[in-house]
Amino acid sequence: MNLIYLIEQSLLEKEEKRKIGKEISGEHWPSSASLKIGDKTEGECLLALYRKKTGVQETNPFSPDTLQKFAWGNLFHDWISDLLEKECLKGNIKSVEKEVNFKLKEPRLQNLISGRIDMILNGKIGLEIKSSFGRFFFSKEGLLSAGPKISYLTQTLLYLKAKPELEYFILLFLARDIGFKVAYNVYREEDYIRTEYFEKGEKKTKRYEFIAYDKIVERWVELEMCIAEKKEPPPDFKFRSKWPCSGCLYFNMCYPEKKKTEAKGRFDFGQQE
């Protein structure tokens, strides 16, 4: 029995099912949010989104190895979910709602903003679970030095906008390799985001006054206009380092001179019997 083949095929099949209809539906997902800070873009590239939403075939789909890393994140999510449900049964938490879907109508957009919140605790606290490796936390530009990625905060802002009954949001970060954990509370105060977390018992606060709902909507308005006019937007990034272009599903279209080979698993054992 070829277990590696079975694992990789299962990952690829699951990814295909996940993609069907998600982007082409036209709805705007919080994970695809972006905004401009001066001449710099934070978040998703409009050109990549345009290609997804117009059904352009990916030139650089995720390899089974990459999909396996994503699957690890799902395991952490399920672990925390089970843990909190048990705490709810003990009476330490009043309620746990899992995978809460929402749709938000924005008058300036033709399509809905649609998303899913990992969990809502006690009916008033949102929870999003993120996992990565130790270097993500402790590098010079890592979580503890620079704070959560802007893309995580724009995503959280949209959750708070869609669910005004939430008092705040928790971003829980877990290290897959070293057992480290840290939680950030995210508040929406008028037009900006504020985060709080505790480091060695001391509360740390940071304000992100440039993260605004209107800036996110402006980008999606531009995207819808490009789609209506069948005109590709210019790319938001240039390939200078590994991030973000190297991980793009359309890398070969933007950089044919640096064309990558087709993504495959580490082993190819042929057809499974």
MIKOLRO-871736 format. One record per residue (C-alpha): residue number from 1; x, y, z. Coordinates in pm, 1 decimal, decimal comma. Each point is the difference from the previous one (the first is absolute). Example, Ala and Ser with C-alpha at 12.3 -4.5 7.8 and 13.67 -1.06 7.14 Angstrom:
<atoms>
   pos          u          v          w
     1     1230,0     -450,0      780,0
     2      137,0      344,0      -66,0
</atoms>
This chain:
<atoms>
   pos          u          v          w
     1        0,0        0,0        0,0
     2      141,6      336,4     -106,1
     3      -92,5      225,3      292,9
     4      190,8      304,6     -126,1
     5     -191,6       -9,4     -326,5
     6     -331,7      -28,7      186,8
     7       84,5      292,4      228,5
     8      105,4      228,5     -285,3
     9     -300,2      -88,1     -215,2
    10     -232,7       64,8      293,6
    11      155,5      342,7       57,5
    12      -28,5       94,5     -367,1
    13     -361,6     -117,2      -24,3
    14      -97,7      193,2      311,1
    15      161,5      315,8     -138,0
    16     -191,1      -32,5     -328,1
    17     -330,1      -29,8      186,7
    18       86,4      304,4      211,6
    19       70,7      217,4     -303,2
    20     -315,0      -87,4     -196,8
    21     -220,4      306,6      -16,8
    22      172,5      190,9      281,7
    23      167,4      276,5     -196,0
    24     -204,4      -15,2     -319,8
    25     -316,9       57,0      206,9
    26       99,2      367,5       10,7
    27      -36,1       41,1      375,9
    28      278,4      179,8      184,2
    29      170,8     -206,7      267,7
    30      174,6      167,0      297,5
    31      312,8     -204,0      -72,4
    32       19,6      177,7     -338,5
    33      -13,2      349,4      150,8
    34      271,5      257,4      -62,2
    35       65,9      370,2       35,4
    36      244,3      265,3     -110,5
    37      241,7      166,3      240,1
    38      152,4      277,0     -209,2
    39      129,0     -176,0     -311,7
    40       34,7     -333,3      179,3
    41     -259,4     -278,3       -8,0
    42      -77,3     -212,6      303,9
    43     -197,7     -316,3      -63,1
    44     -107,9     -167,7     -322,2
    45      117,6      101,3     -346,2
    46     -293,4      123,6     -210,9
    47      144,8     -160,9     -311,3
    48        4,7     -343,9      166,5
    49     -356,1       52,4      125,5
    50     -114,9      109,7     -345,0
    51      138,4     -320,2     -149,2
    52     -163,0     -216,3      266,1
    53     -339,5      163,9      -37,3
    54        2,7      -15,0     -378,9
    55       89,7     -368,1       -1,0
    56      357,8       22,9     -129,6
    57      172,3     -336,2       44,1
    58      272,8        0,7      263,8
    59      353,0      -40,8     -132,5
    60      145,9      -81,4      342,8
    61     -253,0     -196,0      207,8
    62       92,3     -106,3      352,0
    63      210,0     -314,2       24,0
    64     -104,6     -288,7      227,8
    65      279,0       98,5      240,2
    66     -145,5      351,0       35,2
    67     -352,4     -137,1       41,1
    68      130,6     -226,7      275,1
    69      123,6      305,6      190,1
    70     -346,8      152,8      -31,1
    71     -146,3     -324,6      133,6
    72      217,6       31,2      310,9
    73     -163,7      336,3       63,6
    74     -341,5     -167,2      -17,2
    75      110,6     -252,2      262,7
    76       90,3      282,5      237,8
    77     -334,9      163,2      -70,4
    78     -186,6     -323,1       81,8
    79      203,8      -49,9      317,2
    80      -89,7      344,4      136,4
    81     -360,8      -45,7     -104,9
    82      -28,3     -328,6      191,3
    83      174,4      149,6      302,2
    84     -241,2      295,0       17,4
    85     -305,3     -222,1      -43,1
    86      115,5     -204,9      300,3
    87       46,4      321,2      200,9
    88     -354,2       95,2      -98,5
    89     -132,2     -331,6      133,0
    90      185,6       66,3      327,3
    91     -172,1      338,3       28,0
    92      318,6      205,4      -37,1
    93     -128,0      142,9     -329,6
    94     -367,3       83,1      -56,6
    95      -18,1      -79,4     -371,0
    96      215,0      -97,0     -299,2
    97     -122,1       60,4     -356,7
    98      220,9     -158,8     -265,1
    99       55,5      108,4     -361,2
   100     -246,2      288,0        2,5
   101      -83,1      109,4     -355,3
   102      -96,6      357,5      -84,0
   103      -86,2      218,9     -297,0
   104       36,7      376,8        5,0
   105     -162,6      231,1     -253,2
   106      211,0      303,3      -85,1
   107     -184,9      260,0     -215,3
   108      313,1       88,8     -198,1
   109       53,8     -361,4     -109,0
   110     -193,9     -210,3     -249,6
   111       87,4     -319,7      186,9
   112      -39,4      -97,0      363,7
   113      281,1      -22,3      252,9
   114      -16,0     -361,4      112,2
   115      200,9     -183,6      262,2
   116       18,3     -249,0      282,5
   117      115,5       65,4      355,1
   118      185,0     -287,3      168,8
   119     -190,9       34,6      327,9
   120     -210,6      236,3      208,3
   121       29,6      -38,6      376,8
   122     -275,1      102,1      242,0
   123     -181,0      168,6     -288,3
   124      227,3      305,8       11,8
   125      365,4      -97,9      -57,0
   126      129,3     -103,8     -340,0
   127      287,9     -245,9      -33,4
   128      232,1      -60,8     -294,2
   129      269,5     -270,1       26,2
   130      331,5       30,7     -184,5
   131      293,7     -239,3        8,2
   132      354,1       23,4     -129,6
   133      358,9      -87,6       89,8
   134      224,5      150,2      264,3
   135      187,2      227,7     -239,8
   136     -329,7      173,3      -78,5
   137      -17,5      111,9      364,5
   138      359,2       87,9       83,9
   139      165,0      125,1     -319,7
   140       92,9      365,7      -41,0
   141     -321,6       68,2     -191,4
   142     -200,4     -267,4      182,9
   143     -316,8       16,2      202,9
   144      145,6      114,6      331,8
   145      207,5      276,2     -159,5
   146     -239,8      129,0     -266,6
   147     -338,9     -118,5      124,2
   148     -260,1     -193,6     -203,1
   149       18,5       25,8     -377,7
   150     -204,6      284,0     -145,3
   151     -197,5     -256,7     -200,9
   152     -107,7     -170,0      324,6
   153     -117,3      332,2      142,0
   154     -194,1      102,6     -310,9
   155     -168,1     -340,3       10,7
   156      -88,3       51,9      366,6
   157     -130,6      351,0      -64,4
   158     -246,8     -143,0     -252,4
   159     -116,6     -257,4      254,7
   160      -66,3      276,0      252,6
   161     -182,1      202,1     -264,9
   162     -220,4     -295,5      -96,3
   163      -71,0      -90,3      363,0
   164      -42,7      329,1      191,0
   165     -121,7     -191,7      305,6
   166      353,7     -128,9       56,0
   167      185,1      194,3      268,7
   168      342,4      -98,7     -131,7
   169      188,5     -269,7     -185,9
   170      272,8     -236,4      115,5
   171      277,5      -95,2     -241,3
   172      156,1     -314,1      147,7
   173      340,9      -95,1     -141,6
   174      149,3     -346,2       57,3
   175      349,9     -118,1      -90,5
   176       -7,3     -347,4     -154,4
   177      358,1      -87,3       91,0
   178       92,4      160,1      334,1
   179     -330,8       12,1      189,6
   180       -9,2      380,8       22,9
   181     -335,9      178,8       25,9
   182     -106,9      363,8        0,9
   183     -338,7      169,5      -24,3
   184      -81,4      349,2     -126,2
   185     -326,4      174,1       81,2
   186     -115,6      213,1     -293,4
   187     -237,2      294,0       50,4
   188     -161,5      228,9     -251,5
   189        1,7      357,6      126,3
   190     -172,5      242,5     -235,2
   191      213,0      -10,8     -315,8
   192      300,8     -200,5      112,7
   193      112,7     -330,7      149,7
   194      158,6      -42,4      342,2
   195      172,1     -316,6      120,8
   196       86,6     -110,7      351,3
   197      210,8     -290,1      120,5
   198      199,1      -91,8      309,1
   199      375,7      -56,9       -0,6
   200      147,5     -127,9      327,9
   201     -302,1      136,5      183,6
   202       21,7      345,7     -157,5
   203     -280,9      121,0     -225,9
   204      115,2      120,7     -341,9
   205     -226,2      221,5     -210,3
   206       36,1      106,6     -360,9
   207     -223,0      217,1     -217,5
   208      -37,7      -47,8     -375,5
   209     -165,9      321,8     -108,8
   210       64,6      -73,8     -368,8
   211     -212,9     -316,6        0,9
   212     -344,7      125,1      -99,5
   213     -308,0     -172,2     -140,5
   214      -41,5      261,4     -275,9
   215      350,9      -66,9     -131,5
   216      -79,3     -371,1      -32,5
   217     -326,8       70,3     -181,3
   218      175,9      237,8     -242,0
   219      222,6     -285,2     -116,3
   220     -292,7     -232,2      -61,9
   221     -181,8      277,0     -189,2
   222      305,2       27,5     -225,9
   223        4,4     -377,4      -46,6
   224     -367,7      -13,9      -98,7
   225       55,0      281,9     -247,8
   226      289,3     -186,8     -162,8
   227     -210,0     -315,9      -27,8
   228     -293,5      191,0     -152,6
   229      233,1      161,5     -255,0
   230      190,4     -327,3      -59,3
   231      322,3      185,9       66,8
   232      277,3     -147,3      213,6
   233      118,6      226,6      283,7
   234      374,4       57,3       30,6
   235      189,1     -230,1      239,4
   236       35,1      130,4      353,5
   237      338,2     -157,9       62,3
   238      333,8      -57,3     -169,2
   239      211,8     -309,2       44,8
   240      286,9      104,7      225,0
   241       -2,8     -269,6      265,5
   242     -189,6     -313,2       94,4
   243     -310,3      190,9      112,4
   244     -261,3       42,8     -131,5
   245       48,1      -79,7     -368,5
   246      179,6     -332,1       37,4
   247     -306,0     -155,8      162,2
   248     -247,4      138,5     -254,0
   249     -215,0     -245,1     -195,2
   250       71,5      204,0     -316,3
   251      375,2       50,2       39,6
   252       86,8     -133,5     -347,1
   253     -240,2      242,6     -169,5
   254      169,6      302,8      156,4
   255      357,6     -127,5      -16,7
   256       39,8     -229,0     -305,3
   257      376,1       60,0        7,5
   258        9,1     -155,7      351,1
   259     -249,4     -272,3      -87,4
   260      -37,3     -273,5      260,6
   261      -53,5     -366,4      -74,6
   262     -337,7     -157,2       69,0
   263      -67,1      -52,5      370,5
   264        7,9     -369,0       90,4
   265       41,2     -210,6      305,7
   266      343,2     -111,7      107,5
   267      -60,9     -353,3     -128,0
   268     -175,7     -122,9     -311,1
   269      -89,2     -365,5       23,9
   270     -240,2       -5,2     -289,3
   271     -353,8     -132,0       16,5
   272     -124,1     -145,8      327,1
   273     -125,0     -358,2      -25,4
</atoms>
